[in-house]
Amino acid sequence: MATAERAQKIADLAGPGIGTYEEVERSLPSDYRPLLTPRETQAAIFDLKEHIEERLCQALGLSMVTVPLIVPAESGINDLLDRDGSRTPVQFHISNDHDRHPVTAQVVQAATKWKRTALQEFGMARGEGLLTDMRAVRKDYFLDHDHSAYVDQWDWEKTIAAEDRTLDYLRATVRSIWSVLVDAQRYIEQRFPALAEPGYPPLPKEIHFVHAEDLLAEYPDLPRKQRETALLQKHPAVFILGIGWPLADGLPHEMRAADYDDWATETRSEDGRPMHGLNGDILVWDPVTRRRHELMSGGIRVDAGSLRRQLAMAGQLELLNYGYHRAILHSELPLSIGGGIGQSRTQMLLLRKAHLGEVTVSVWPKILTEISARKNIHVLT
């Protein structure tokens, strides 16, 4: 691999977002026309939210539960998002009782690890799980049209057995989630007929599965996001399997934290070739922004063996000193599958919006709101 090509691939692994506001301005559509007014959009958001939560619970056997916004820093339960240390949580000191009983707390970046402990706390048996209305802060994002410092997700988790830790189980779960999203589009277009814009195609009924290794083999010279974009021209809804394991070019498809999704377990392709990973991402082609659009990240979670292996590969074996990680090593937490479905991402897609700021209130740099205004995009403040 040429030095420049490898450098571009490595740069593409570093954090989410486009990278410069010049590129953001070029990327946002110049012919955008919102199909709903801001007031109609608010009504549609809550219609969608209620509908999707109800259908997810039905499809996956989940129950709605409360979820923390802050967690103790010492617990090791916060989501670090990746393994290169580039995205750190907001942390603050609670003096409490004149600093005699202080607490160091962190704002969650996601509820990925907390959910697994909650399965045990709520007594979720095999095939039972939980769904949360998760709110988080990710202060190290580059703020563009589909990345916000404020994050809302349907974070879900489900108890499984050892024999469920297979690609077949993962694929079946993803298909169930996809059917909920396809149904949600039909539902919201019935409620708000203006959304049935003839120029925007509906979501495909089926989602396409591809392993990250095969995707690299098909587009060996392209960085990750360009590979995904090329794939979405053929299949407008995909689930990319095996994200985190080093591929044939020596790089993972994308960085993944070492202590929640299982990306190290060896699997087999449908034609018998060795692969790795029991996780992945749902991506779609967004006809409004004309860009790749990620909706969910998740998969089967680490067991004791894959946790230790992944932490060793990441150079993070010191995390085994945290109670959460020791509980996995000692099989004190249930085996599980889970993921985070972006609420604003989903609403942005289904309500035909060009910017997350049209469906969620967050903080944005002045330059981004100015760019948006020039593009006829009404960003909420």
C-alpha positions as CSV (number, residue, x, y, z in Angstrom):
1,M,0.0,0.0,0.0
2,A,1.3,3.4,-0.9
3,T,2.3,5.7,2.0
4,A,-0.2,8.4,1.0
5,E,-3.0,5.9,0.6
6,R,-2.3,4.3,4.0
7,A,-2.1,7.8,5.6
8,Q,-5.5,8.6,4.2
9,K,-7.0,5.4,5.5
10,I,-5.5,6.0,9.0
11,A,-6.9,9.6,9.0
12,D,-10.3,8.2,8.1
13,L,-10.3,6.1,11.3
14,A,-9.8,9.1,13.6
15,G,-13.1,10.3,15.1
16,P,-16.4,11.0,13.4
17,G,-17.3,13.8,11.1
18,I,-16.3,15.5,7.9
19,G,-13.4,17.5,9.2
20,T,-13.7,21.1,7.9
21,Y,-16.5,23.5,7.5
22,E,-15.5,24.2,3.9
23,E,-16.3,20.5,3.2
24,V,-19.5,20.7,5.3
25,E,-20.7,23.6,3.1
26,R,-19.9,21.7,-0.1
27,S,-21.6,18.6,1.2
28,L,-24.9,20.1,2.3
29,P,-27.5,20.2,-0.5
30,S,-28.0,23.5,-2.2
31,D,-31.6,22.6,-3.3
32,Y,-33.0,21.7,0.1
33,R,-36.7,22.2,0.8
34,P,-38.0,20.9,4.1
35,L,-41.2,18.9,3.8
36,L,-42.5,19.8,7.2
37,T,-42.6,23.1,9.1
38,P,-40.7,23.3,12.4
39,R,-43.9,22.9,14.3
40,E,-45.1,19.9,12.2
41,T,-41.6,18.4,12.7
42,Q,-42.0,18.5,16.5
43,A,-45.3,16.6,16.3
44,A,-43.8,14.1,13.9
45,I,-40.8,13.5,16.2
46,F,-42.9,12.5,19.1
47,D,-45.2,10.3,17.0
48,L,-42.1,8.5,15.6
49,K,-40.5,8.2,19.0
50,E,-43.6,6.5,20.6
51,H,-44.1,4.3,17.6
52,I,-40.5,3.1,17.3
53,E,-40.2,2.4,21.0
54,E,-43.3,0.3,21.1
55,R,-42.4,-1.7,18.0
56,L,-38.8,-2.3,19.2
57,C,-40.1,-3.7,22.5
58,Q,-42.4,-6.0,20.6
59,A,-39.9,-7.1,18.0
60,L,-37.0,-7.8,20.4
61,G,-38.8,-8.7,23.6
62,L,-37.7,-5.5,25.4
63,S,-39.0,-3.5,28.3
64,M,-38.5,0.3,28.7
65,V,-36.3,1.2,31.7
66,T,-34.7,4.3,33.1
67,V,-31.1,5.0,32.3
68,P,-28.4,7.2,34.0
69,L,-27.1,10.5,32.7
70,I,-24.1,10.4,35.0
71,V,-22.0,7.5,36.4
72,P,-19.2,7.2,38.9
73,A,-15.8,7.7,37.2
74,E,-14.3,4.9,39.3
75,S,-16.8,2.3,38.0
76,G,-15.3,1.9,34.5
77,I,-18.8,1.7,33.2
78,N,-18.7,4.7,30.9
79,D,-18.5,4.1,27.2
80,L,-15.1,5.2,25.8
81,L,-16.4,4.8,22.2
82,D,-13.1,3.7,20.7
83,R,-9.7,2.5,21.9
84,D,-7.3,5.3,20.9
85,G,-8.3,7.7,23.8
86,S,-9.4,10.5,21.4
87,R,-12.9,10.8,22.9
88,T,-13.1,11.3,26.6
89,P,-16.2,11.9,28.8
90,V,-17.1,15.1,30.6
91,Q,-16.0,14.7,34.2
92,F,-16.8,16.8,37.2
93,H,-16.3,16.8,41.0
94,I,-19.2,16.7,43.4
95,S,-17.9,18.1,46.7
96,N,-20.8,16.6,48.8
97,D,-20.7,17.0,52.5
98,H,-17.9,19.6,52.4
99,D,-15.7,17.2,50.5
100,R,-15.8,14.6,53.2
101,H,-17.8,12.2,51.0
102,P,-17.1,13.5,47.4
103,V,-18.0,11.8,44.2
104,T,-16.2,12.1,40.9
105,A,-18.8,11.7,38.2
106,Q,-18.8,11.4,34.4
107,V,-21.6,12.3,31.9
108,V,-22.3,9.1,29.9
109,Q,-21.1,8.9,26.3
110,A,-23.4,5.9,25.8
111,A,-25.1,3.4,28.1
112,T,-23.4,0.4,26.5
113,K,-21.8,-1.1,29.5
114,W,-24.4,0.1,32.0
115,K,-27.1,-1.8,30.2
116,R,-25.4,-5.1,30.7
117,T,-25.3,-4.6,34.5
118,A,-29.0,-3.5,34.3
119,L,-30.0,-6.8,32.7
120,Q,-28.8,-8.5,35.8
121,E,-30.3,-5.9,38.1
122,F,-33.7,-6.2,36.5
123,G,-33.6,-10.0,36.3
124,M,-33.8,-10.3,32.5
125,A,-33.7,-13.9,31.5
126,R,-32.6,-15.3,28.1
127,G,-34.6,-13.6,25.3
128,E,-35.6,-10.7,27.6
129,G,-34.1,-7.3,27.4
130,L,-34.4,-3.6,28.0
131,L,-34.8,-0.4,26.0
132,T,-33.7,3.0,27.2
133,D,-34.3,6.6,26.1
134,M,-30.6,7.5,26.5
135,R,-29.1,11.0,26.6
136,A,-25.4,11.6,26.4
137,V,-22.7,14.2,25.8
138,R,-19.8,13.6,23.4
139,K,-17.6,16.6,23.6
140,D,-14.9,15.5,21.2
141,Y,-17.1,15.2,18.1
142,F,-16.5,17.5,15.1
143,L,-19.9,19.2,14.9
144,D,-21.3,18.9,11.4
145,H,-24.7,18.1,9.9
146,D,-25.0,14.6,11.5
147,H,-22.7,14.8,14.6
148,S,-23.8,16.7,17.7
149,A,-22.2,17.0,21.1
150,Y,-25.7,16.1,22.5
151,V,-26.6,12.5,21.7
152,D,-29.9,10.7,22.0
153,Q,-30.2,7.0,21.4
154,W,-32.5,4.1,21.8
155,D,-29.9,2.1,23.7
156,W,-31.1,-1.5,24.0
157,E,-29.7,-4.8,25.5
158,K,-30.9,-8.3,25.6
159,T,-29.8,-11.4,27.5
160,I,-28.7,-14.4,25.4
161,A,-27.1,-17.8,25.9
162,A,-23.7,-19.0,24.8
163,E,-25.3,-20.8,21.9
164,D,-26.8,-17.5,20.7
165,R,-23.3,-16.0,20.1
166,T,-23.5,-16.6,16.4
167,L,-23.7,-14.5,13.1
168,D,-27.1,-16.1,12.4
169,Y,-28.5,-14.8,15.7
170,L,-26.9,-11.3,15.0
171,R,-28.4,-11.2,11.5
172,A,-31.8,-12.2,12.7
173,T,-31.8,-9.5,15.3
174,V,-30.7,-6.9,12.8
175,R,-33.4,-7.9,10.4
176,S,-36.0,-7.4,13.2
177,I,-34.7,-3.9,13.9
178,W,-34.7,-3.1,10.2
179,S,-38.3,-4.2,9.9
180,V,-39.2,-1.8,12.7
181,L,-37.5,1.1,10.8
182,V,-39.2,0.2,7.5
183,D,-42.6,0.1,9.3
184,A,-41.9,3.4,11.0
185,Q,-41.4,5.1,7.7
186,R,-44.7,3.7,6.4
187,Y,-46.4,4.9,9.7
188,I,-45.0,8.4,9.7
189,E,-45.8,9.0,6.0
190,Q,-49.4,8.0,6.7
191,R,-49.5,10.5,9.5
192,F,-47.8,13.2,7.5
193,P,-48.4,12.7,3.8
194,A,-46.1,15.5,2.8
195,L,-43.2,13.1,3.6
196,A,-44.2,10.7,0.8
197,E,-42.1,12.9,-1.6
198,P,-41.9,11.1,-5.0
199,G,-38.3,12.2,-5.4
200,Y,-37.2,10.3,-2.2
201,P,-37.3,6.5,-2.5
202,P,-38.6,4.5,0.5
203,L,-36.3,2.3,2.6
204,P,-35.7,-1.1,1.0
205,K,-37.6,-4.0,2.6
206,E,-34.5,-6.0,3.1
207,I,-31.1,-5.0,4.5
208,H,-27.9,-6.2,2.9
209,F,-25.1,-7.9,5.0
210,V,-21.5,-7.6,4.1
211,H,-18.3,-8.4,6.1
212,A,-15.8,-5.6,6.5
213,E,-13.1,-7.9,5.0
214,D,-15.1,-8.5,1.9
215,L,-15.9,-4.8,1.6
216,L,-12.1,-4.0,1.7
217,A,-11.5,-6.7,-0.9
218,E,-14.0,-5.0,-3.2
219,Y,-12.6,-1.5,-2.7
220,P,-9.0,-2.1,-1.5
221,D,-7.7,1.4,-2.4
222,L,-10.5,3.4,-0.7
223,P,-10.7,4.7,2.9
224,R,-13.5,3.4,5.1
225,K,-16.1,6.2,4.4
226,Q,-15.5,6.0,0.7
227,R,-15.9,2.2,0.8
228,E,-19.2,2.6,2.6
229,T,-20.4,5.2,0.2
230,A,-19.5,3.0,-2.8
231,L,-21.4,0.1,-1.3
232,L,-24.5,2.2,-0.6
233,Q,-24.7,3.0,-4.3
234,K,-25.4,-0.7,-4.8
235,H,-27.3,-1.5,-1.6
236,P,-29.0,1.5,0.0
237,A,-29.3,-0.2,3.4
238,V,-26.5,-2.4,4.8
239,F,-25.1,-4.0,7.9
240,I,-21.3,-4.1,7.9
241,L,-20.1,-7.0,10.0
242,G,-16.8,-7.4,11.9
243,I,-15.9,-3.8,12.8
244,G,-12.8,-3.6,14.9
245,W,-10.6,-6.6,13.9
246,P,-7.6,-5.7,11.7
247,L,-8.3,-6.4,8.1
248,A,-6.0,-7.5,5.2
249,D,-4.5,-4.0,5.0
250,G,-3.5,-4.1,8.7
251,L,-6.2,-1.6,9.7
252,P,-9.7,-2.2,11.2
253,H,-12.7,-1.0,9.3
254,E,-13.2,1.4,12.2
255,M,-11.9,1.8,15.7
256,R,-14.0,0.1,18.3
257,A,-13.7,0.1,22.1
258,A,-12.2,-3.2,23.3
259,D,-14.7,-3.8,26.2
260,Y,-18.2,-4.0,24.8
261,D,-18.7,-5.3,21.2
262,D,-17.1,-8.7,20.4
263,W,-15.0,-8.0,17.3
264,A,-12.3,-10.7,17.9
265,T,-14.2,-14.0,18.0
266,E,-13.5,-16.0,14.9
267,T,-16.5,-16.7,12.6
268,R,-17.0,-18.1,9.2
269,S,-18.3,-16.5,6.0
270,E,-21.2,-18.2,4.3
271,D,-18.8,-19.9,1.9
272,G,-16.6,-21.1,4.8
273,R,-13.8,-18.5,4.9
274,P,-12.4,-17.5,8.3
275,M,-13.6,-14.1,9.5
276,H,-13.7,-12.2,12.8
277,G,-16.3,-10.3,14.7
278,L,-19.9,-10.6,16.0
279,N,-20.8,-6.9,15.7
280,G,-21.5,-4.2,13.1
281,D,-23.2,-1.0,11.9
282,I,-26.4,-0.3,10.1
283,L,-25.8,2.3,7.4
284,V,-28.2,3.7,4.8
285,W,-28.0,6.1,1.8
286,D,-29.7,9.4,2.7
287,P,-31.4,10.8,-0.4
288,V,-31.7,14.3,1.2
289,T,-28.0,14.8,2.1
290,R,-26.9,12.3,-0.6
291,R,-24.4,10.9,1.9
292,R,-23.9,7.7,3.9
293,H,-25.9,7.8,7.1
294,E,-25.2,5.6,10.2
295,L,-28.2,4.5,12.2
296,M,-27.0,1.9,14.6
297,S,-23.8,0.4,16.1
298,G,-23.9,-2.7,18.1
299,G,-23.7,-6.5,18.2
300,I,-23.0,-9.4,20.5
301,R,-21.0,-8.3,23.5
302,V,-17.7,-9.6,24.8
303,D,-17.4,-12.8,26.9
304,A,-14.5,-13.4,29.2
305,G,-12.3,-14.8,26.4
306,S,-12.9,-12.0,23.8
307,L,-12.7,-9.3,26.5
308,R,-9.2,-10.4,27.5
309,R,-8.1,-10.8,23.9
310,Q,-9.4,-7.4,22.8
311,L,-7.9,-5.6,25.8
312,A,-4.6,-7.2,25.1
313,M,-4.7,-6.2,21.4
314,A,-5.6,-2.6,22.4
315,G,-2.9,-2.4,25.1
316,Q,-5.6,-1.8,27.8
317,L,-5.3,-4.8,30.1
318,E,-5.3,-2.3,33.0
319,L,-9.0,-2.0,32.5
320,L,-9.4,-5.5,34.0
321,N,-8.9,-3.7,37.4
322,Y,-12.4,-2.2,37.1
323,G,-15.3,-4.0,38.7
324,Y,-17.3,-4.1,35.5
325,H,-14.6,-5.9,33.6
326,R,-13.8,-8.3,36.4
327,A,-17.5,-9.2,36.5
328,I,-17.3,-10.3,32.9
329,L,-14.1,-12.3,33.5
330,H,-15.8,-14.2,36.3
331,S,-19.1,-14.7,34.4
332,E,-21.0,-12.6,36.9
333,L,-22.8,-10.6,34.2
334,P,-25.2,-12.1,31.6
335,L,-24.1,-12.7,28.0
336,S,-25.9,-10.2,25.9
337,I,-26.5,-8.5,22.5
338,G,-27.2,-4.8,22.2
339,G,-26.8,-1.6,20.3
340,G,-27.5,2.1,20.1
341,I,-30.0,3.4,17.5
342,G,-29.5,7.1,17.0
343,Q,-32.9,8.8,17.7
344,S,-32.1,12.1,16.0
345,R,-30.3,10.2,13.1
346,T,-33.4,8.1,12.6
347,Q,-35.8,11.1,12.8
348,M,-33.5,13.1,10.4
349,L,-33.7,10.3,7.9
350,L,-37.4,9.5,8.1
351,L,-38.5,13.2,8.3
352,R,-36.4,14.0,5.3
353,K,-34.1,16.5,7.0
354,A,-30.7,17.8,6.0
355,H,-29.4,18.5,9.5
356,L,-29.6,17.0,13.0
357,G,-30.3,20.5,14.2
358,E,-33.7,20.4,12.6
359,V,-34.9,17.6,14.9
360,T,-32.8,18.2,18.1
361,V,-31.7,21.1,20.1
362,S,-28.0,21.2,20.7
363,V,-25.0,23.7,20.6
364,W,-23.5,24.5,17.2
365,P,-20.7,26.8,16.2
366,K,-21.8,30.0,14.6
367,I,-20.1,29.1,11.3
368,L,-22.3,26.0,11.0
369,T,-25.6,27.8,11.7
370,E,-24.6,30.4,9.1
371,I,-23.8,27.7,6.5
372,S,-27.2,26.1,7.3
373,A,-29.1,29.3,6.9
374,R,-27.6,29.8,3.5
375,K,-28.8,26.3,2.6
376,N,-32.4,26.9,3.7
377,I,-31.9,24.7,6.8
378,H,-33.6,25.8,10.0
379,V,-31.4,24.8,12.9
380,L,-33.1,24.7,16.3
381,T,-31.6,26.8,19.1
